[in-house]
Amino acid sequence: MVVTKAAPSDAARIATPDVVSRVSASRLIGRALLLRCPNCGGGKLFASFFTLKNECPTCGLRIERGESDYFVGAYLFNLIAVELILFFCVCGFVFITWPDVPWDLLTYVTAALMLAGCLLCYPFAKTTWLAVDLAIRPLSDEELRWHRAGGDIGDRELPHV
């Protein structure tokens, strides 16, 4: 989904008409891997390396999409991505050093890389999870208006459900 018009201020952004169009899943994920908003491609989603802003500064999409436990899937993405990367790296290392594999070194290096990988992949997992969710549950005009108007996360009448 792409919002075709972005306004400079919150008041103007809420008042603008919402025009949402369908974007391919590959484009959504590509934007997410660049740490940009999957919806509009706007940047600056992160206040710091580990802290997301509440909403996209460009299109107004609230990052948690109205659910307090929204990023549980992102944690799973992060775990799977790091484990797959390490699996292929360890297999390659064992293949290259076979038959004299330094198992102790491999154990300690793998443990350190697992921790570092979880930290380094964290922001990518969050934006990728948002992209996958947007691909599965496309953003509607009604939901975007709800996000821009500051609908309460505790609302049971979420427009996108």
Secondary structure, 3 states (H helix, E strand, C coil): CEECCCCCCHHHHHHCCCCEECCCHHHHHHHHHCCCCCCCCCCCCECCCCCECCECCCCCCECCCCCCCCCHHHHHHHHHHHHHHHHHHHHHHHHHHCCCCCHHHHHHHHHHHHHHHHHHHHHHHHHHHHHHHHHHCCCCHHHHHHHHCCCCCCCCCCCCC
